[in-house]
Amino acid sequence: MRNSRGSLIRPYPLPGSASRPVVTPLSPSVVYASDTPDALDDQYEGRVQGFTYSREGHPNAQVVGAHVDALEGAQGGVVIGSGMAAVGAVLMGLLKTGDHVVGGNQLYGRSLRMMKEDLPRLGIGVTFADPGDVAAIRAAMRPETKMILVEVVSNPTLRVADIAGLAALAKETGALLVVDNTFTTPRAFRPFDHGADIVIHSITKLLSGHSDVMLGYVAARDPALAQRLMVFSVTMGLTASPFDCWLAERGLLTFPLRFDRAQATAAQLADALAGLPGVRRVLYPMRTDHPDHALATALLGDQGCNMVSFELDGDRAAANAFTRAAEGLSFAPTLGDVGTTLSHPASSSHRALTVQDRAALGISEGFFRVSVGLEDPDALIGVMTRAVAEATGKG
Ligand SMILES: *Cc1c(COP(=O)(O)O)cnc(C)c1O
């Protein structure tokens, strides 16, 4: 290989080695040199594997893509700069003026925003409906509806979408069923096994798991759609950075262990919170008192999820007191970190809504969403129990 001889400007090439690294090397090179124009032809025409320019692909993205593909039972998934880049590639790369899309009414806030603010500007119609109610989604559809976009478990009230019903509806109407699987993860739910056409991830969250990488993923069941998503992401420059992919691969190696541990702790925490006098209600899909418990059990089996929401018996003052008293837990708007994080939808993700609209979703000033991490379960439950008592005066 010519480049193993080095170049005039970089005269000292990597040393040859009879052994090979165990860890995937980080490959920041933006550009890849070929031997001849014929060799480049071979590469472009798929006779040999290689890279040319990292916007179009690089080894670290390929490794992460293969890893998430295997988890999701997908092929040719695109690793992309962020979860929102994945949502954008699906909505803007596949829809055109005159098309219509039906979105779940409790989608991730930025996805809702893209659909409300950006798609109409491009002449793409948007309607939102409850993804747990197939009749409501059906009623929202039009002859020009090309896509249904939902999340399996909604933020922050953890309602569950009727994926089987939606897959049947999509099939019947010829619309694509797109599932954002960020909350549930392929450990608990694999959308392609349930009739989804496209799967989206924010790898930023549980898959990479350490809050030090922003990355997304999108895969389509139909190879022609997968190709369009890949070309759109390359053309728009939504490409993932090698370093982020390198970190994400490291996170993915422990993803199943982290997920299992976090969701087991989440189940314990949900039960503990439900027994506290200062807590009005707990939302956890694997508890029998959750409104979608049967659906959650059918879809997620015994895997559950690491997210628990609950309502303090108190107002904004109690919420302030709670985050102050919850020592060692970050009050931060994310999920899926190794550490437990608390989020308060009324002041963050749902702050743009009126008090009445929030109330309709069941989000009060005392409402918190907890992304359970890897702390010792007893220590975590201890901190939360003390913080609830301090914030509400009920213990
Ligand atoms: C965070 C998130 C996104 C966006 O992902 P980023 O990596 O932050 O761009 C999309 N969907 C869901 C469900 C999310 O939680």
The ligand as a Tripos MOL2 file, in Angstrom:
@<TRIPOS>MOLECULE
LIG
   15    15     1     0     0
SMALL
NO_CHARGES

@<TRIPOS>ATOM
      1 C1        -32.7620   13.3370   22.9780 C.3       1 LIG1
      2 C2        -33.7850   12.7980   22.0710 C.ar      1 LIG1
      3 C3        -33.7810   13.1140   20.7090 C.ar      1 LIG1
      4 C4        -32.7500   14.0440   20.1040 C.3       1 LIG1
      5 O1        -31.4670   13.5150   20.1970 O.3       1 LIG1
      6 P1        -30.1400   14.4450   20.2290 P.3       1 LIG1
      7 O2        -29.0530   13.4290   20.1670 O.co2     1 LIG1
      8 O3        -30.1910   15.2200   21.4990 O.co2     1 LIG1
      9 O4        -30.2200   15.3130   19.0330 O.co2     1 LIG1
     10 C5        -34.7580   12.5750   19.9070 C.ar      1 LIG1
     11 N1        -35.7170   11.7680   20.4150 N.ar      1 LIG1
     12 C6        -35.7490   11.4400   21.7210 C.ar      1 LIG1
     13 C7        -36.8210   10.5420   22.2180 C.3       1 LIG1
     14 C8        -34.7930   11.9450   22.6000 C.ar      1 LIG1
     15 O5        -34.8320   11.6330   23.9070 O.3       1 LIG1
@<TRIPOS>BOND
     1     1     2 1
     2     2     3 ar
     3     2    14 ar
     4     3     4 1
     5     3    10 ar
     6     4     5 1
     7     5     6 1
     8     6     7 2
     9     6     8 1
    10     6     9 1
    11    10    11 ar
    12    11    12 ar
    13    12    13 1
    14    12    14 ar
    15    14    15 1
@<TRIPOS>SUBSTRUCTURE
     1 LIG1         1 GROUP 0 **** ****
